[in-house]
């Protein structure tokens, strides 16, 4: 090797060594880190209200909701933008009123739903649309909260499905609901705690029993429901049952605003004679009969009725 070649070789070796040392001495490049409360990546497993085990490789980005309480829950979790269609009764928050309306839970427009290419359809367990949608390759998650515990569980399931960070997710929404119901109970005068209440969900009469989410709210408000849990969450009653129970306060949901034709014998009720009756119109009825994020507002509506009407 000539002298010049030797020098060039030594220079190349020196440069390589310098670059190697610099690389060792320089700090490692910072790696992007997930937010502290971000859900773990990867498939998400859940068991829906039908008992079916479902796996989602990715969070759904296009959602159709066919149950108002589920629509409201998705929005309460901050994911309203993922909704591409709703049922005809979903009307809160205001933004969902601009979405395509796709029928109801029992009579959905299957063709219109399919045309929206949803990643998932949320609907009630009692809906008859599940099989038809799944036969078209459309994924379905059936969830139908009926109690306070159900509402909390469904919020958790939706939060997990949508990969909502826990700090902004289901438990935060539930804490707001729970605190609101407690505050409504504390606002009641002592005399209201002795009241015996009958709550009519819709004409029939269909009542809210002790085991329903409405019955649980009434219990937390400190009043007595005259419809026992043994009759089920929402039984259809003989009007004579209410006459025999003779409640102190009547609460009636009248979303359709149909004429309040009295049932046989109800003219004898003390609550009717003393005008201890609260009839909730469409907007208030939507709040009080939906098991979802607005249950605290429902408790406030019921508490206001009790404060005004309880003997």
DONUSE-540881 format. One record per residue: residue number from 1; residue in one letter; x, y, z of N, C-alpha, C in turn. Coordinates in pm, whole numbers. Layout:
   num   residuo    neast   nnorth      nup   caeast   canorth     caup    ceast   cnorth      cup
   NUM         A        X        Y        Z        X         Y        Z        X        Y        Z
...
// end
This chain:
   num   residuo    neast   nnorth      nup   caeast   canorth     caup    ceast   cnorth      cup
     1         X       87     -120        0        0         0        0       89      123        0
     2         X       61      222      -85      141       344      -92      115      430       28
     3         X      198      534       43      180       622      158       48      694      153
     4         X       10      744       29     -118       816       18     -236      724       49
     5         X     -228      601        0     -338       508       26     -352      479      174
     6         X     -236      469      239     -239       442      383     -306      556      459
     7         X     -275      679      419     -334       795      486     -487      799      466
     8         X     -528      772      337     -672       774      311     -745      668      393
     9         X     -686      550      404     -748       443      481     -760      480      627
    10         X     -657      543      680     -660       584      821     -767      691      844
    11         X     -781      785      747     -882       890      762    -1024      830      762
    12         X    -1046      732      667    -1177       671      664    -1210      599      795
    13         X    -1113      531      850    -1133       460      976    -1164      557     1089
    14         X    -1092      670     1089    -1113       770     1195    -1253      829     1187
    15         X    -1298      858     1061    -1434       914     1045    -1540      815     1090
    16         X    -1521      689     1053    -1619       588     1093    -1627      578     1244
    17         X    -1511      581     1310    -1508       571     1456    -1575      692     1519
    18         X    -1552      811     1461    -1613       932     1517    -1764      927     1507
    19         X    -1812      883     1389    -1958       874     1372    -2019      774     1468
    20         X    -1949      663     1490    -2000       561     1581    -2008      614     1723
    21         X    -1904      684     1765    -1903       740     1901    -2012      845     1917
    22         X    -2030      929     1813    -2133      1033     1821    -2271      972     1835
    23         X    -2291      862     1760    -2421       796     1768    -2446      739     1905
    24         X    -2342      684     1970    -2358       631     2104    -2380      741     2206
    25         X    -2316      854     2182    -2324       962     2281    -2455     1039     2270
    26         X    -2516     1046     2151    -2637      1126     2134    -2755     1058     2201
    27         X    -2850     1135     2254    -2967      1075     2318    -3050      998     2218
    28         X    -3116      890     2266    -3202       810     2180    -3320      893     2133
    29         X    -3361      869     2010    -3476       942     1957    -3601      907     2037
    30         X    -3677     1010     2078    -3796       987     2161    -3900      910     2080
    31         X    -3957      806     2141    -4062       728     2078    -4199      784     2116
    32         X    -4290      792     2021    -4425       840     2057    -4489      749     2160
    33         X    -4551      810     2259    -4614       732     2366    -4765      756     2364
    34         X    -4840      650     2397    -4985       660     2402    -5025      743     2523
    35         X    -5136      813     2517    -5186       885     2635    -5198      790     2754
    36         X    -5186      848     2873    -5183       765     2994    -5306      677     3009
    37         X    -5421      728     2968    -5545       653     2987    -5600      594     2859
    38         X    -5516      585     2755    -5565       531     2628    -5590      382     2640
    39         X    -5697      332     2574    -5724       188     2576    -5613      112     2506
    40         X    -5593      -11     2546    -5491       -93     2483    -5529     -121     2338
    41         X    -5429     -115     2245    -5460      -146     2106    -5489     -294     2089
    42         X    -5540     -329     1973    -5569      -469     1947    -5718     -495     1944
    43         X    -5757     -619     1918    -5900      -654     1909    -5974     -626     2039
    44         X    -6102     -592     2024    -6186      -567     2141    -6296     -672     2146
    45         X    -6303     -744     2257    -6405      -847     2276    -6515     -794     2367
    46         X    -6639     -827     2336    -6749      -796     2426    -6860     -899     2408
    47         X    -6942     -911     2511    -7060      -998     2506    -7181     -906     2512
    48         X    -7266     -910     2409    -7379      -817     2404    -7498     -871     2483
    49         X    -7609     -802     2476    -7726      -838     2556    -7792     -968     2516
    50         X    -7757    -1021     2400    -7808     -1152     2358    -7721    -1265     2408
    51         X    -7611    -1229     2476    -7516     -1330     2522    -7418    -1372     2414
    52         X    -7411    -1298     2304    -7322     -1333     2194    -7186    -1269     2214
    53         X    -7081    -1351     2198    -6944     -1301     2207    -6905    -1241     2073
    54         X    -6860    -1117     2076    -6826     -1044     1954    -6683     -993     1964
    55         X    -6614     -989     1852    -6478      -936     1848    -6468     -832     1737
    56         X    -6412     -717     1772    -6392      -610     1676    -6243     -582     1665
    57         X    -6188     -603     1545    -6045      -579     1524    -6011     -431     1538
    58         X    -6104     -344     1497    -6086      -200     1504    -6212     -136     1559
    59         X    -6201      -19     1619    -6322        49     1666    -6409       90     1548
    60         X    -6540       73     1556    -6629       112     1446    -6627      263     1425
    61         X    -6622      302     1300    -6620       445     1266    -6752      493     1206
    62         X    -6833      400     1159    -6964       435     1102    -7069      354     1179
    63         X    -7151      426     1258    -7243       360     1350    -7386      402     1318
    64         X    -7474      304     1314    -7618       328     1310    -7675      287     1445
    65         X    -7754      374     1506    -7817       345     1635    -7968      342     1617
    66         X    -8030      232     1661    -8175       216     1649    -8244      217     1785
    67         X    -8181      279     1885    -8242       292     2017    -8198      426     2076
    68         X    -8293      513     2112    -8256       647     2157    -8157      649     2273
    69         X    -8174      559     2370    -8082       560     2484    -7939      527     2441
    70         X    -7924      442     2339    -7790       410     2290    -7734      527     2209
    71         X    -7819      594     2133    -7775       715     2061    -7721      817     2160
    72         X    -7795      841     2267    -7753       940     2366    -7625      896     2437
    73         X    -7611      766     2459    -7491       716     2526    -7367      735     2440
    74         X    -7378      705     2311    -7265       727     2220    -7222      874     2224
    75         X    -7320      963     2221    -7289      1106     2223    -7231     1150     2358
    76         X    -7283     1094     2467    -7231      1129     2599    -7085     1088     2613
    77         X    -7044      986     2540    -6905       942     2540    -6819     1025     2445
    78         X    -6877     1126     2384    -6803      1216     2297    -6783     1166     2156
    79         X    -6865     1068     2112    -6844      1006     1982    -6963     1023     1887
    80         X    -7036     1134     1902    -7152      1161     1816    -7113     1162     1667
    81         X    -6992     1204     1637    -6950      1217     1498    -6945     1083     1426
    82         X    -6943      972     1500    -6940       841     1436    -7078      795     1390
    83         X    -7183      858     1438    -7318       819     1399    -7347      864     1257
    84         X    -7395      770     1176    -7432       803     1037    -7581      787     1013
    85         X    -7655      735     1111    -7799       718     1099    -7858      676     1232
    86         X    -7986      712     1254    -8051       682     1382    -8196      640     1356
    87         X    -8263      592     1461    -8405       560     1451    -8487      687     1458
    88         X    -8616      676     1431    -8702       794     1423    -8722      863     1557
    89         X    -8695      794     1667    -8719       853     1799    -8594      918     1859
    90         X    -8478      893     1802    -8355       957     1853    -8358     1105     1817
    91         X    -8362     1189     1920    -8375      1333     1897    -8287     1416     1990
    92         X    -8194     1350     2058    -8105      1423     2149    -7967     1358     2144
    93         X    -7861     1442     2138    -7860      1588     2131    -7910     1639     1996
    94         X    -7918     1769     1985    -7978      1833     1867    -7912     1786     1738
    95         X    -7782     1760     1740    -7710      1726     1616    -7762     1599     1552
    96         X    -7817     1504     1628    -7860      1378     1568    -7989     1394     1487
    97         X    -8059     1504     1505    -8181      1527     1429    -8152     1549     1281
    98         X    -8028     1581     1249    -7991      1604     1109    -7947     1476     1039
    99         X    -7939     1366     1111    -7895      1240     1053    -8012     1168      984
   100         X    -7983     1079      890    -8091      1001      828    -8168      922      933
   101         X    -8302      926      924    -8386       849     1013    -8423      719      943
   102         X    -8404      608     1014    -8407       476      951    -8516      387     1008
   103         X    -8629      446     1045    -8737       368     1101    -8722      352     1251
   104         X    -8788      250     1305    -8781       225     1449    -8714       93     1478
   105         X    -8708       59     1606    -8644       -66     1644    -8716     -189     1592
   106         X    -8850     -179     1577    -8923      -296     1531    -8955     -290     1382
   107         X    -8936     -171     1321    -8963      -161     1177    -8853      -82     1106
   108         X    -8727     -122     1121    -8618       -46     1060    -8619      -59      908
   109         X    -8566       41      841    -8551        39      696    -8418      -31      664
   110         X    -8424     -161      643    -8303      -240      626    -8222     -193      505
   111         X    -8290     -163      394    -8220      -121      273    -8145       11      296
   112         X    -8210      104      366    -8146       233      392    -8026      216      486
   113         X    -8040      126      583    -7928       100      674    -7810       43      595
   114         X    -7835      -56      511    -7728      -119      433    -7659      -18      343
   115         X    -7737       76      287    -7679       175      196    -7580      268      267
   116         X    -7592      281      398    -7500       367      474    -7368      297      507
   117         X    -7358      169      478    -7236        90      501    -7183      106      645
   118         X    -7267       79      743    -7220        94      881    -7121      -16      921
   119         X    -7030       18     1009    -6941       -82     1069    -7015     -163     1174
   120         X    -7115     -102     1235    -7195      -171     1337    -7330     -102     1350
   121         X    -7433     -181     1383    -7565      -128     1416    -7592     -159     1563
   122         X    -7626      -56     1638    -7663       -70     1779    -7815      -76     1788
   123         X    -7866     -177     1856    -8012      -188     1869    -8049     -261     1997
   124         X    -8180     -264     2024    -8230      -329     2145    -8226     -480     2130
   125         X    -8214     -549     2241    -8217      -695     2241    -8351     -744     2185
   126         X    -8456     -670     2213    -8590      -710     2170    -8617     -682     2022
   127         X    -8526     -613     1953    -8547      -582     1813    -8545     -709     1728
   128         X    -8634     -712     1629    -8640      -828     1540    -8552     -809     1416
   129         X    -8475     -703     1412    -8396      -672     1293    -8259     -738     1291
   130         X    -8216     -794     1403    -8079      -845     1414    -8048     -948     1305
   131         X    -8133    -1049     1292    -8105     -1157     1198    -8100    -1105     1055
   132         X    -8192    -1016     1019    -8194      -964      882    -8069     -884      851
   133         X    -8024     -804      946    -7903      -725      925    -7780     -815      915
   134         X    -7772     -912     1004    -7655     -1001     1003    -7651    -1087      877
   135         X    -7768    -1119      821    -7770     -1197      697    -7710    -1119      580
   136         X    -7705     -985      594    -7645      -900      492    -7499     -870      521
   137         X    -7445     -934      626    -7306      -911      661    -7283     -787      745
   138         X    -7390     -730      801    -7380      -611      884    -7368     -653     1030
   139         X    -7268     -603     1097    -7245      -641     1237    -7345     -570     1329
   140         X    -7391     -643     1428    -7494      -595     1519    -7446     -611     1663
   141         X    -7469     -509     1745    -7448      -518     1890    -7582     -484     1956
   142         X    -7640     -581     2026    -7769      -562     2092    -7747     -529     2239
   143         X    -7794     -413     2281    -7779      -367     2420    -7910     -301     2461
   144         X    -7962     -336     2577    -8092      -282     2618    -8093     -262     2769
   145         X    -8046     -145     2815    -8045      -121     2960    -8184     -109     3017
   146         X    -8206     -175     3132    -8336      -170     3199    -8326     -126     3345
   147         X    -8205     -124     3399    -8183       -84     3537    -8066       13     3542
   148         X    -8043       74     3658    -7928       163     3673    -7798       86     3649
   149         X    -7789      -35     3701    -7668      -115     3680    -7648     -145     3532
   150         X    -7758     -169     3461    -7749      -193     3316    -7694      -71     3244
   151         X    -7739       47     3283    -7693       170     3218    -7543      185     3236
   152         X    -7495      160     3357    -7351       170     3381    -7275       67     3299
   153         X    -7326      -55     3293    -7259      -161     3216    -7258     -129     3067
   154         X    -7370      -83     3013    -7377       -50     2871    -7282       65     2836
   155         X    -7272      164     2923    -7175       272     2901    -7033      216     2893
   156         X    -7001      124     2982    -6868        62     2979    -6846      -15     2849
   157         X    -6947      -91     2807    -6933      -170     2684    -6914      -79     2563
   158         X    -6993       27     2555    -6979       119     2443    -6844      190     2448
   159         X    -6802      229     2568    -6672       294     2580    -6559      204     2533
   160         X    -6567       76     2569    -6465       -19     2525    -6471      -41     2375
   161         X    -6592      -56     2320    -6609       -78     2177    -6553       39     2096
   162         X    -6577      161     2143    -6535       281     2071    -6393      323     2107
   163         X    -6329      250     2199    -6193       280     2244    -6185      422     2303
   164         X    -6283      456     2384    -6283       586     2450    -6190      580     2571
   165         X    -6092      669     2584    -6003       668     2701    -6083      676     2830
   166         X    -6038      602     2930    -6114       592     3055    -6136      727     3121
   167         X    -6037      817     3108    -6050       948     3171    -6170     1025     3116
   168         X    -6207      999     2991    -6319      1068     2929    -6439      976     2909
   169         X    -6435      858     2967    -6527       754     2926    -6642      726     3020
   170         X    -6674      596     3026    -6797       551     3087    -6808      589     3235
   171         X    -6701      571     3309    -6710       598     3453    -6731      746     3480
   172         X    -6672      832     3399    -6695       975     3417    -6843     1007     3393
   173         X    -6900      952     3284    -7042       976     3255    -7129      922     3368
   174         X    -7096      801     3417    -7177       743     3523    -7169      826     3652
   175         X    -7051      878     3685    -7039       959     3807    -7127     1083     3799
   176         X    -7136     1143     3681    -7223      1260     3664    -7369     1221     3686
   177         X    -7410     1107     3629    -7548      1058     3647    -7575     1035     3795
   178         X    -7489      959     3858    -7508       919     3997    -7515     1040     4090
   179         X    -7423     1134     4069    -7421      1254     4153    -7547     1337     4131
   180         X    -7596     1343     4006    -7716      1420     3976    -7840     1362     4042
   181         X    -7852     1228     4042    -7966      1163     4107    -7961     1189     4258
   182         X    -7843     1178     4316    -7829      1205     4460    -7865     1348     4494
   183         X    -7822     1443     4410    -7855      1583     4435    -8005     1607     4426
   184         X    -8071     1541     4331    -8217      1555     4319    -8286     1504     4445
   185         X    -8237     1393     4498    -8296      1337     4620    -8278     1432     4738
   186         X    -8163     1494     4747    -8136      1585     4858    -8218     1713     4849
   187         X    -8267     1744     4728    -8343      1868     4711    -8488     1856     4759
   188         X    -8533     1734     4785    -8673      1714     4819    -8703     1755     4963
   189         X    -8820     1816     4986    -8861      1844     5124    -8893     1713     5195
   190         X    -8884     1714     5327    -8902      1592     5406    -9040     1531     5384
   191         X    -9142     1613     5366    -9278      1560     5350    -9291     1473     5226
   192         X    -9210     1501     5124    -9220      1425     4999    -9172     1281     5016
   193         X    -9088     1257     5115    -9032      1123     5134    -9137     1022     5180
   194         X    -9252     1070     5221    -9357       978     5264    -9454      942     5151
   195         X    -9434     1003     5034    -9532       988     4926    -9531      848     4865
   196         X    -9651      802     4828    -9667       677     4753    -9700      716     4610
   197         X    -9620      666     4515    -9623       717     4378    -9662      608     4279
   198         X    -9741      649     4180    -9769       564     4064    -9714      635     3941
   199         X    -9632      564     3861    -9573       621     3741    -9625      545     3620
   200         X    -9698      614     3532    -9749       553     3410    -9657      590     3294
   201         X    -9595      488     3233    -9502       510     3122    -9579      546     2995
   202         X    -9686      474     2968    -9769       501     2850    -9909      449     2875
   203         X   -10002      492     2790   -10141       453     2806   -10157      303     2794
   204         X   -10246      249     2872   -10266       105     2873   -10351       57     2990
   205         X   -10314       90     3118   -10192       163     3152   -10070       70     3167
   206         X    -9956      117     3114    -9828        49     3137    -9754      128     3244
   207         X    -9716       60     3350    -9657       128     3465    -9509       96     3479
   208         X    -9438      181     3551    -9299       156     3587    -9297       90     3723
   209         X    -9255      -36     3728    -9250      -108     3854    -9123      -79     3933
   210         X    -9118     -132     4053    -9002      -109     4140    -8871     -156     4078
   211         X    -8876     -262     3995    -8754      -319     3941    -8703     -249     3815
   212         X    -8778     -150     3765    -8735       -76     3647    -8637       35     3686
   213         X    -8569       91     3587    -8477       202     3616    -8553      323     3670
   214         X    -8678      342     3625    -8759       450     3680    -8793      421     3825
   215         X    -8830      296     3853    -8858       257     3991    -8736      275     4081
   216         X    -8618      243     4028    -8496       263     4107    -8471      410     4134
   217         X    -8500      496     4038    -8484       640     4060    -8581      688     4167
   218         X    -8706      642     4160    -8804       680     4263    -8758      635     4401
   219         X    -8701      515     4408    -8651       465     4535    -8539      554     4587
   220         X    -8448      595     4499    -8339       682     4543    -8390      820     4584
   221         X    -8504      861     4529    -8564       987     4571    -8632      974     4706
   222         X    -8646      851     4756    -8699       830     4889    -8848      813     4896
   223         X    -8913      784     4781    -9058       765     4783    -9090      617     4757
   224         X    -9216      582     4776    -9259       443     4759    -9333      426     4628
   225         X    -9298      323     4554    -9365       290     4429    -9478      192     4462
   226         X    -9600      220     4416    -9713       132     4448    -9715        8     4360
   227         X    -9627        1     4257    -9621      -115     4169    -9502     -202     4212
   228         X    -9527     -316     4275    -9417      -397     4331    -9331     -462     4223
   229         X    -9209     -496     4263    -9114      -559     4170    -9167     -692     4117
   230         X    -9253     -758     4193    -9305      -889     4153    -9386     -883     4023
   231         X    -9434     -764     3986    -9512      -750     3863    -9424     -726     3740
   232         X    -9294     -712     3760    -9204      -690     3648    -9170     -543     3632
   233         X    -9073     -512     3541    -9029      -373     3526    -9137     -280     3472
   234         X    -9210     -323     3367    -9308      -235     3304    -9437     -312     3275
   235         X    -9512     -347     3378    -9632      -429     3358    -9749     -347     3302
   236         X    -9835     -416     3228    -9963      -356     3192   -10062     -392     3301
   237         X   -10124     -292     3358   -10208      -312     3475   -10356     -301     3441
   238         X   -10436     -362     3523   -10578      -334     3524   -10597     -201     3597
   239         X   -10671     -105     3537   -10687        24     3605   -10736       11     3748
   240         X   -10806      -97     3777   -10856      -117     3914   -10742     -134     4013
   241         X   -10628     -186     3966   -10512      -201     4055   -10473      -66     4113
   242         X   -10471       37     4028   -10432       170     4074   -10537      226     4170
   243         X   -10664      197     4142   -10771       243     4232   -10751      184     4370
   244         X   -10721       55     4375   -10699        -9     4506   -10574       44     4575
   245         X   -10469       72     4497   -10344       122     4555   -10361      265     4607
   246         X   -10445      345     4541   -10475       483     4581   -10347      562     4613
   247         X   -10260      584     4514   -10133       654     4539   -10155      801     4576
   248         X   -10053      859     4641   -10059      1000     4678   -10033     1091     4558
   249         X    -9947     1046     4467    -9907      1127     4352    -9910     1039     4227
   250         X    -9962     1094     4117    -9960      1025     3988    -9861     1097     3897
   251         X    -9772     1020     3833    -9684      1074     3729    -9717     1000     3600
   252         X    -9745     1077     3495    -9789      1016     3370    -9707     1070     3254
   253         X    -9643      980     3180    -9573      1019     3058    -9671     1021     2943
   254         X    -9677     1132     2873    -9773      1146     2762    -9699     1202     2641
   255         X    -9606     1123     2588    -9524      1170     2476    -9608     1203     2354
   256         X    -9712     1125     2331    -9794      1146     2211    -9895     1258     2227
   257         X    -9908     1310     2349   -10003      1418     2379   -10146     1379     2342
   258         X   -10178     1251     2355   -10317      1210     2331   -10404     1252     2448
   259         X   -10533     1265     2421   -10627      1310     2524   -10622     1216     2645
   260         X   -10616     1275     2763   -10605      1197     2886   -10743     1148     2930
   261         X   -10795     1049     2860   -10925       992     2897   -10909      915     3028
   262         X   -10987      947     3130   -10969       879     3259   -11006      732     3251
   263         X   -10933      652     3325   -10966       510     3333   -11086      492     3427
   264         X   -11158      381     3412   -11272       357     3500   -11232      359     3647
   265         X   -11304      435     3726   -11283       440     3870   -11178      539     3915
   266         X   -11101      597     3822   -10995       685     3866   -11046      818     3922
   267         X   -11170      852     3893   -11223       976     3948   -11228      972     4100
   268         X   -11226      851     4156   -11232       838     4302   -11095      851     4367
   269         X   -10988      852     4289   -10854       859     4348   -10834      993     4419
   270         X   -10775      986     4538   -10748      1110     4611   -10654     1201     4532
   271         X   -10556     1140     4464   -10461      1220     4387   -10529     1297     4275
   272         X   -10630     1237     4212   -10705      1305     4107   -10788     1418     4166
   273         X   -10858     1388     4276   -10945      1490     4336   -10865     1608     4388
   274         X   -10744     1583     4437   -10662      1691     4494   -10564     1749     4393
   275         X   -10574     1707     4266   -10485      1758     4160   -10337     1728     4188
   276         X   -10311     1613     4250   -10172      1573     4273   -10128     1484     4156
   277         X   -10119     1548     4041   -10095      1478     3915    -9993     1556     3833
   278         X    -9890     1488     3782    -9793      1548     3693    -9799     1475     3559
   279         X    -9832     1547     3453    -9836      1489     3319    -9717     1544     3242
   280         X    -9626     1456     3205    -9505      1496     3135    -9531     1497     2984
   281         X    -9506     1611     2922    -9524      1623     2777    -9411     1555     2701
   282         X    -9406     1574     2568    -9310      1500     2486    -9164     1514     2529
   283         X    -9118     1636     2553    -8976      1654     2585    -8941     1592     2719
   284         X    -9024     1618     2820    -8995      1560     2952    -9014     1409     2951
   285         X    -9111     1359     2876    -9130      1214     2868    -9009     1147     2807
   286         X    -8951     1207     2703    -8830      1150     2643    -8719     1137     2746
   287         X    -8710     1233     2836    -8605      1229     2938    -8632     1121     3041
   288         X    -8755     1117     3094    -8780      1030     3209    -8794      883     3172
   289         X    -8824      852     3045    -8846       711     3011    -8727      649     2936
   290         X    -8612      718     2931    -8495       663     2863    -8385      630     2964
   291         X    -8341      505     2966    -8234       466     3059    -8098      499     3000
   292         X    -8050      618     3028    -7924       660     2969    -7864      780     3038
   293         X    -7785      856     2965    -7708       965     3027    -7792     1075     3091
   294         X    -7922     1087     3053    -8004      1194     3110    -8085     1150     3231
   295         X    -8047     1042     3296    -8123       997     3412    -8115     1095     3529
   296         X    -8008     1172     3537    -8001      1274     3642    -8105     1382     3618
   297         X    -8121     1422     3491    -8224      1520     3458    -8363     1462     3485
   298         X    -8380     1333     3456    -8508      1267     3485    -8538     1274     3634
   299         X    -8436     1250     3717    -8455      1256     3862    -8496     1396     3906
   300         X    -8439     1498     3843    -8475      1636     3878    -8619     1666     3838
   301         X    -8662     1615     3724    -8802      1636     3681    -8898     1570     3780
   302         X    -8868     1447     3820    -8953      1377     3915    -8951     1444     4052
   303         X    -8833     1491     4092    -8822      1558     4222    -8903     1687     4223
   304         X    -8901     1759     4112    -8980      1884     4105    -9129     1853     4116
   305         X    -9173     1746     4051    -9314      1706     4064    -9348     1674     4209
   306         X    -9263     1596     4274    -9289      1557     4412    -9289     1678     4506
   307         X    -9196     1770     4484    -9190      1889     4571    -9318     1971     4558
   308         X    -9377     1973     4438    -9498      2052     4416    -9625     1980     4457
   309         X    -9629     1847     4440    -9755      1773     4451    -9768     1683     4574
   310         X    -9656     1646     4635    -9666      1553     4748    -9749     1613     4861
   311         X    -9838     1536     4923    -9923      1591     5029    -9842     1621     5155
// end
